[in-house]
């Protein structure tokens, strides 16, 4: 048997795994890697946004609780002036563009105030208003906005509310909640309210405040955008 024949016979018995990748196999492997990497990055981005909105919802709930504590206990530096005043939080809902080409108004803040005249609401005019004392403005981070303000309507929810004011006054821990429609009009008392926040990715969370003083963050309450 010749040495040439031996070499040829040995080569034909090499395992396929030792022959390396073909160009097609390499392209398939790279494609799978790219797809998996893209899916992981997208999921990670959504998880990060989801976590950010959830954390902010709890911070808003904490701010409402803070107003409740101020209203019941009265802040030390305000004792002489506001011992009998209620403390409140005002939320303004973002407005969609209207048919007459008015631009949208995105609300990325809410205000803590002292209710000077006791009517339960606060109108902001550069931080000065005859019926309220401006305390503090909270700015929402991460381009998150107040998507909607919703109040009970029959068996469902009316999410066309333009604003809500939630006030607390000692010695009662219960909340006084009033709302007003987007189109304006008078104020209406309700027994609970939901403030919906939304991230640029469309992730929403709702903060529910009841007149009993209970404050809850809801994960599954969603408000659809107007068509």
C-alpha contacts under 8 A as a table, 3 or more apart, distances in Angstrom:
res1	aa1	res2	aa2	distance
1	X	5	X	6.76
1	X	6	X	7.24
2	X	5	X	5.26
2	X	6	X	6.44
3	X	6	X	4.98
3	X	7	X	6.29
4	X	7	X	5.28
4	X	8	X	6.40
5	X	8	X	5.20
5	X	9	X	6.12
6	X	9	X	5.12
6	X	10	X	6.11
7	X	10	X	5.17
7	X	11	X	6.23
8	X	11	X	5.24
8	X	12	X	6.44
9	X	12	X	5.34
9	X	13	X	6.77
10	X	13	X	5.37
10	X	14	X	6.97
11	X	14	X	5.53
14	X	18	X	6.93
14	X	19	X	7.73
15	X	18	X	5.62
15	X	19	X	7.25
16	X	19	X	5.44
16	X	20	X	7.88
17	X	20	X	6.45
21	X	24	X	7.93
21	X	25	X	5.85
21	X	26	X	5.96
22	X	25	X	5.22
22	X	26	X	6.22
23	X	26	X	5.11
23	X	27	X	6.22
24	X	27	X	5.17
24	X	28	X	6.26
25	X	28	X	5.13
25	X	29	X	6.16
26	X	29	X	5.13
26	X	30	X	6.19
27	X	30	X	5.18
27	X	31	X	6.09
28	X	31	X	5.08
28	X	32	X	6.22
29	X	32	X	5.24
29	X	33	X	6.25
30	X	33	X	5.04
30	X	34	X	6.14
31	X	34	X	5.12
31	X	35	X	6.17
32	X	35	X	5.16
32	X	36	X	6.14
33	X	36	X	5.23
33	X	37	X	6.06
34	X	37	X	5.12
34	X	38	X	6.10
35	X	38	X	5.16
35	X	39	X	6.21
36	X	39	X	5.17
36	X	40	X	6.17
37	X	40	X	5.15
37	X	41	X	6.17
38	X	41	X	5.16
38	X	42	X	6.11
39	X	42	X	5.18
39	X	43	X	6.07
40	X	43	X	5.19
40	X	44	X	5.97
41	X	44	X	5.02
41	X	45	X	6.10
42	X	45	X	5.13
42	X	46	X	6.24
43	X	46	X	5.12
43	X	47	X	6.00
44	X	47	X	5.02
44	X	48	X	6.10
45	X	48	X	5.14
45	X	49	X	6.26
46	X	49	X	5.07
46	X	50	X	5.93
46	X	201	X	7.90
47	X	50	X	4.98
47	X	51	X	6.05
48	X	51	X	5.18
48	X	52	X	6.16
49	X	52	X	5.05
49	X	53	X	6.26
49	X	199	X	7.26
49	X	201	X	7.48
49	X	203	X	7.50
50	X	53	X	5.38
50	X	54	X	6.22
50	X	203	X	6.39
51	X	54	X	5.10
51	X	55	X	6.06
52	X	55	X	5.22
52	X	56	X	6.18
52	X	142	X	7.95
53	X	56	X	5.12
53	X	57	X	6.15
53	X	144	X	7.45
53	X	197	X	7.62
53	X	198	X	7.23
53	X	199	X	6.58
53	X	203	X	7.17
53	X	204	X	7.09
53	X	205	X	6.81
54	X	57	X	5.10
54	X	58	X	6.49
54	X	205	X	6.55
54	X	219	X	7.94
55	X	58	X	5.26
55	X	59	X	6.32
56	X	59	X	4.89
56	X	60	X	6.21
56	X	140	X	7.67
57	X	60	X	5.15
57	X	61	X	6.27
57	X	197	X	7.41
57	X	205	X	6.47
57	X	206	X	7.02
57	X	207	X	6.43
57	X	217	X	6.55
58	X	61	X	4.92
58	X	62	X	6.10
58	X	207	X	7.92
58	X	217	X	6.54
59	X	62	X	4.91
59	X	63	X	6.23
60	X	63	X	4.95
60	X	64	X	6.36
60	X	207	X	7.56
61	X	64	X	5.18
61	X	65	X	6.26
61	X	207	X	6.40
61	X	215	X	6.40
61	X	216	X	7.12
61	X	217	X	7.15
62	X	65	X	4.90
62	X	66	X	6.07
63	X	66	X	4.85
63	X	67	X	6.36
64	X	67	X	5.12
64	X	68	X	6.34
64	X	88	X	7.92
64	X	89	X	6.58
64	X	215	X	7.90
65	X	68	X	4.90
65	X	69	X	6.26
65	X	215	X	7.53
66	X	69	X	5.05
66	X	70	X	6.18
67	X	70	X	5.02
67	X	71	X	6.01
67	X	87	X	5.71
67	X	88	X	5.81
67	X	89	X	6.84
67	X	112	X	7.14
67	X	167	X	7.62
67	X	168	X	7.02
68	X	71	X	5.08
68	X	72	X	6.23
68	X	87	X	7.09
68	X	88	X	7.65
68	X	167	X	7.50
68	X	168	X	5.38
68	X	169	X	7.80
68	X	173	X	6.69
68	X	175	X	7.86
68	X	213	X	7.95
69	X	72	X	5.23
69	X	73	X	5.85
69	X	74	X	7.52
70	X	73	X	5.32
70	X	74	X	4.75
70	X	75	X	5.62
70	X	87	X	6.36
71	X	74	X	5.49
71	X	85	X	7.47
71	X	86	X	5.25
71	X	87	X	4.78
71	X	88	X	7.69
71	X	167	X	7.68
71	X	168	X	4.91
71	X	169	X	4.68
71	X	170	X	5.64
72	X	168	X	6.88
72	X	169	X	5.72
72	X	170	X	4.08
72	X	171	X	5.45
72	X	172	X	6.74
72	X	173	X	6.41
73	X	170	X	6.84
73	X	171	X	7.96
74	X	78	X	7.06
74	X	79	X	6.45
74	X	82	X	7.58
74	X	83	X	6.24
74	X	170	X	7.87
75	X	78	X	5.44
75	X	79	X	6.41
76	X	79	X	5.45
77	X	80	X	7.84
78	X	81	X	5.45
78	X	82	X	5.55
78	X	83	X	7.07
79	X	82	X	5.54
79	X	83	X	4.91
80	X	83	X	6.32
82	X	85	X	4.90
82	X	86	X	7.99
82	X	114	X	7.79
82	X	116	X	7.78
84	X	169	X	7.57
84	X	170	X	7.49
85	X	114	X	6.53
85	X	115	X	5.88
85	X	116	X	6.06
85	X	117	X	7.93
85	X	118	X	6.89
85	X	169	X	6.58
86	X	114	X	5.92
86	X	115	X	5.24
86	X	116	X	7.58
86	X	118	X	6.91
86	X	120	X	7.99
86	X	167	X	6.09
86	X	168	X	5.27
86	X	169	X	4.22
86	X	170	X	7.23
87	X	112	X	7.35
87	X	113	X	5.85
87	X	114	X	4.60
87	X	115	X	5.92
87	X	167	X	5.42
87	X	168	X	5.43
87	X	169	X	6.54
88	X	112	X	5.75
88	X	113	X	5.33
88	X	114	X	6.23
88	X	115	X	6.85
88	X	120	X	7.85
88	X	121	X	7.95
88	X	165	X	6.67
88	X	166	X	5.23
88	X	167	X	3.88
88	X	168	X	6.14
89	X	110	X	7.08
89	X	111	X	5.55
89	X	112	X	4.61
89	X	113	X	6.26
89	X	165	X	5.74
89	X	166	X	5.32
89	X	167	X	6.51
90	X	110	X	5.86
90	X	111	X	5.31
90	X	112	X	6.64
90	X	113	X	7.75
90	X	121	X	7.64
90	X	122	X	6.96
90	X	163	X	7.23
90	X	164	X	5.79
90	X	165	X	4.42
90	X	166	X	6.47
91	X	109	X	7.72
91	X	110	X	5.14
91	X	111	X	7.00
91	X	146	X	7.85
91	X	149	X	7.71
91	X	163	X	5.54
91	X	164	X	5.42
91	X	165	X	6.52
91	X	195	X	7.67
92	X	107	X	6.40
92	X	110	X	7.00
92	X	146	X	7.25
92	X	149	X	7.52
92	X	162	X	6.03
92	X	163	X	4.36
92	X	164	X	6.72
93	X	106	X	7.68
93	X	107	X	6.13
93	X	146	X	5.52
93	X	147	X	5.97
93	X	148	X	4.92
93	X	149	X	5.77
93	X	161	X	7.23
93	X	162	X	5.27
93	X	163	X	5.75
94	X	104	X	7.39
94	X	105	X	5.40
94	X	106	X	4.46
94	X	107	X	4.87
94	X	145	X	7.17
94	X	146	X	5.86
94	X	147	X	5.56
94	X	148	X	6.51
94	X	162	X	7.87
95	X	104	X	5.34
95	X	105	X	4.96
95	X	106	X	6.39
95	X	162	X	8.00
95	X	182	X	7.93
96	X	103	X	7.57
96	X	104	X	4.80
96	X	105	X	6.86
96	X	226	X	7.74
97	X	101	X	6.42
97	X	102	X	5.53
97	X	103	X	5.01
97	X	104	X	4.42
97	X	105	X	7.82
98	X	101	X	5.58
98	X	102	X	5.36
98	X	103	X	7.22
98	X	104	X	7.64
99	X	102	X	7.25
106	X	145	X	6.29
106	X	146	X	7.36
107	X	110	X	7.95
107	X	145	X	5.53
107	X	146	X	5.54
107	X	147	X	7.86
108	X	139	X	6.06
108	X	140	X	5.21
108	X	141	X	7.83
108	X	143	X	7.37
108	X	144	X	6.51
108	X	145	X	4.61
108	X	146	X	6.16
109	X	137	X	6.74
109	X	138	X	5.39
109	X	139	X	4.43
109	X	140	X	5.54
109	X	145	X	7.64
109	X	146	X	7.70
110	X	137	X	5.90
110	X	138	X	5.41
110	X	139	X	6.91
111	X	134	X	7.63
111	X	135	X	7.47
111	X	136	X	5.84
111	X	137	X	4.52
111	X	138	X	6.14
112	X	134	X	6.78
112	X	135	X	5.43
112	X	136	X	5.09
112	X	137	X	6.27
112	X	138	X	7.87
113	X	122	X	7.30
113	X	132	X	6.44
113	X	133	X	5.53
113	X	134	X	4.74
113	X	135	X	4.86
113	X	136	X	6.90
114	X	132	X	5.62
114	X	133	X	4.87
114	X	134	X	6.55
114	X	135	X	6.80
115	X	118	X	5.34
115	X	119	X	7.14
115	X	120	X	6.40
115	X	121	X	6.97
115	X	122	X	7.00
115	X	131	X	6.58
115	X	132	X	4.78
115	X	133	X	6.51
115	X	167	X	7.79
116	X	131	X	5.42
116	X	132	X	4.88
116	X	133	X	6.36
117	X	131	X	5.33
117	X	132	X	7.03
118	X	121	X	7.95
118	X	131	X	7.83
119	X	131	X	7.73
120	X	165	X	6.85
120	X	166	X	7.38
120	X	167	X	6.17
120	X	176	X	7.03
120	X	177	X	7.77
120	X	178	X	7.27
121	X	131	X	7.87
121	X	132	X	7.72
121	X	165	X	5.39
121	X	166	X	7.71
121	X	167	X	7.84
121	X	178	X	7.39
122	X	129	X	7.46
122	X	131	X	6.50
122	X	132	X	5.49
122	X	165	X	7.08
123	X	129	X	6.26
123	X	131	X	7.59
123	X	132	X	7.38
124	X	127	X	5.52
124	X	128	X	6.34
124	X	129	X	6.01
125	X	128	X	5.32
125	X	129	X	5.98
127	X	133	X	7.93
127	X	134	X	5.55
128	X	132	X	7.50
128	X	133	X	6.88
128	X	134	X	6.51
129	X	132	X	5.44
129	X	133	X	6.81
129	X	134	X	7.84
130	X	133	X	7.92
140	X	143	X	7.10
140	X	144	X	6.03
140	X	145	X	6.88
141	X	144	X	6.04
142	X	199	X	7.50
143	X	199	X	6.54
143	X	200	X	6.52
144	X	197	X	6.72
144	X	198	X	5.54
144	X	199	X	4.48
144	X	200	X	6.52
145	X	197	X	5.56
145	X	198	X	5.53
145	X	199	X	6.67
146	X	149	X	7.84
146	X	195	X	7.13
146	X	196	X	5.91
146	X	197	X	4.40
146	X	198	X	6.42
147	X	195	X	7.80
147	X	196	X	5.37
147	X	197	X	5.00
147	X	198	X	5.65
147	X	223	X	7.91
148	X	159	X	5.98
148	X	160	X	7.16
148	X	161	X	7.15
148	X	162	X	7.74
148	X	195	X	6.11
148	X	196	X	5.13
148	X	197	X	7.09
148	X	223	X	7.42
149	X	159	X	5.55
149	X	160	X	6.91
149	X	161	X	5.28
149	X	162	X	6.64
149	X	163	X	6.34
149	X	164	X	7.01
149	X	193	X	7.23
149	X	194	X	5.89
149	X	195	X	4.78
149	X	196	X	6.25
150	X	157	X	6.00
150	X	158	X	5.25
150	X	159	X	4.00
150	X	160	X	6.77
150	X	161	X	6.03
150	X	193	X	5.82
150	X	194	X	5.03
150	X	195	X	6.42
150	X	196	X	7.75
151	X	157	X	5.53
151	X	158	X	5.35
151	X	159	X	6.60
151	X	161	X	7.46
151	X	179	X	7.80
151	X	190	X	7.02
151	X	192	X	6.50
151	X	193	X	4.89
151	X	194	X	6.41
152	X	155	X	7.38
152	X	156	X	6.03
152	X	157	X	4.53
152	X	158	X	6.08
152	X	190	X	7.64
152	X	192	X	7.20
152	X	193	X	7.34
153	X	156	X	5.21
153	X	157	X	4.81
153	X	158	X	5.46
154	X	157	X	7.36
158	X	161	X	6.97
159	X	223	X	7.48
160	X	181	X	6.13
160	X	182	X	5.88
161	X	164	X	7.62
161	X	179	X	6.63
161	X	180	X	5.65
161	X	181	X	4.15
161	X	182	X	5.07
162	X	179	X	7.50
162	X	180	X	5.66
162	X	181	X	4.78
162	X	182	X	3.71
162	X	183	X	7.25
162	X	184	X	7.33
163	X	179	X	5.73
163	X	180	X	5.57
163	X	181	X	7.04
163	X	182	X	7.30
164	X	177	X	7.03
164	X	178	X	5.63
164	X	179	X	4.35
164	X	180	X	6.55
164	X	193	X	7.96
165	X	177	X	5.92
165	X	178	X	5.52
165	X	179	X	6.58
166	X	175	X	6.33
166	X	176	X	5.68
166	X	177	X	4.65
166	X	178	X	6.70
167	X	175	X	5.65
167	X	176	X	5.23
167	X	177	X	6.67
168	X	172	X	7.32
168	X	173	X	6.52
168	X	174	X	6.57
168	X	175	X	5.18
168	X	176	X	6.48
169	X	172	X	6.05
169	X	173	X	7.18
169	X	175	X	7.98
170	X	173	X	6.93
173	X	212	X	7.52
173	X	213	X	6.04
174	X	211	X	5.54
174	X	212	X	4.71
174	X	213	X	4.54
175	X	210	X	7.02
175	X	211	X	4.52
175	X	212	X	6.23
175	X	213	X	5.29
176	X	189	X	7.61
176	X	211	X	6.05
177	X	189	X	5.83
177	X	190	X	5.73
177	X	191	X	6.65
177	X	192	X	6.88
177	X	193	X	7.41
177	X	211	X	6.60
178	X	187	X	6.15
178	X	188	X	5.25
178	X	189	X	4.38
178	X	190	X	5.92
179	X	187	X	5.56
179	X	188	X	5.30
179	X	189	X	6.51
179	X	190	X	7.25
180	X	184	X	6.24
180	X	185	X	6.61
180	X	186	X	6.29
180	X	187	X	4.98
180	X	188	X	6.37
181	X	184	X	5.20
181	X	185	X	6.59
190	X	193	X	7.29
190	X	211	X	7.87
191	X	210	X	5.92
191	X	211	X	5.02
192	X	208	X	7.06
192	X	209	X	5.56
192	X	210	X	4.11
192	X	211	X	5.71
193	X	208	X	5.64
193	X	209	X	5.41
193	X	210	X	6.50
194	X	206	X	5.95
194	X	207	X	5.43
194	X	208	X	4.36
194	X	209	X	6.47
195	X	206	X	5.38
195	X	207	X	5.14
195	X	208	X	6.50
196	X	204	X	6.62
196	X	205	X	5.72
196	X	206	X	4.27
196	X	207	X	6.47
196	X	222	X	7.88
196	X	223	X	7.63
197	X	204	X	5.54
197	X	205	X	5.57
197	X	206	X	6.30
198	X	201	X	7.87
198	X	202	X	5.75
198	X	203	X	5.44
198	X	204	X	4.44
198	X	205	X	6.77
199	X	202	X	5.23
199	X	203	X	5.30
199	X	204	X	6.67
200	X	203	X	7.49
204	X	219	X	7.65
204	X	221	X	7.57
204	X	222	X	6.32
205	X	217	X	7.18
205	X	218	X	6.02
205	X	219	X	5.41
205	X	220	X	7.14
205	X	221	X	6.71
205	X	222	X	7.42
206	X	217	X	5.80
206	X	218	X	5.03
206	X	219	X	6.78
206	X	221	X	6.25
206	X	222	X	7.94
207	X	215	X	7.10
207	X	216	X	5.76
207	X	217	X	4.58
207	X	218	X	6.15
208	X	215	X	5.69
208	X	216	X	5.10
208	X	217	X	6.21
208	X	218	X	7.14
209	X	213	X	6.72
209	X	214	X	5.87
209	X	215	X	4.63
209	X	216	X	6.59
210	X	213	X	5.49
210	X	214	X	5.33
210	X	215	X	6.59
211	X	214	X	7.27
218	X	221	X	6.25
